[in-house]
Amino acid sequence: MLIESSVNGLYQIEEQLDQQFIRVNKSTILNMKYIKSLKADIGSRIIVYLDNQDQILVSRTYAKEFKKRLGGE
């Protein structure tokens, strides 16, 4: 499950979601239970592959928290 909205709207939504959701860039919140695999990308970014074949880019801004939540840092 992805949630995409305006930047201001996402901050409000993000505060209401439980821990299985994580912000991955300025316009996307991701449900971590649908992650199939990950791939490191240039510039400390991460490409997330989802169960439904979608690919989402984790920006540098959110990459550190993303890795921490996955237990990798």
N, C-alpha and C positions, 0 to 999 in steps of 0.2 A: 504494500500500500504506500502510495506517495501522496503527499499533501503539497500542493503548490498554490501560492497566492501572492498578493502584494507583500513587500517586505514588512510593513507595519502590521499587517494582518497575521503574518507568520509568528511574530514575536508573541502576540496574544494567544494564538493557537498552541504554540510551543509550551507555554506555561501550564496549559491544561492537560497535556498528554502525559502518559506514564513513561517509565524508563525504557520501554521497548522501542520508542521513537527517538530519533536523533536528527539534529539539524546537520546537513551535509554541505550546503552552500546557501547563498543569500536568498534563494527562491525555492528550496526543497527541504522537506522533513521526510525522513525515511523510516519505515517500519523494519527494524533489524531482523525480524523473523523471516523475511523474504530474501535475505542475502544468500546468494548461491556461491559466489566467489569474489575475490578481490585481486587487483593487479596494481602494482606501483606504477605511477606515471611520472613524467618529467616535472620538475619544480615542486617536489614534495606532495604532489596531488595523488589521489587514489581513484581508480576506476572500480565501481561496484557493479557486479553483474547480479541481476535479480532473477528469481525463479521464472518470471514471465518473459525473459530474454531482454528486458530493458537494461540499459547501461546508464549509470548515474555517476557524475564526476563529483568527488569530494574535494572542495577547494582547499588551498593551503591554509586558509583562515580556520577551517573546521577540522583539518586532518589530525591535529594533535589530540583533540578531544575524542574524535572518532576512534583512533587507535587505542586510546586509554579505555574507552568503553568496551572495546572488543578484547581488552586484556593484553594488548601488545605493547604497552608503554607504561 
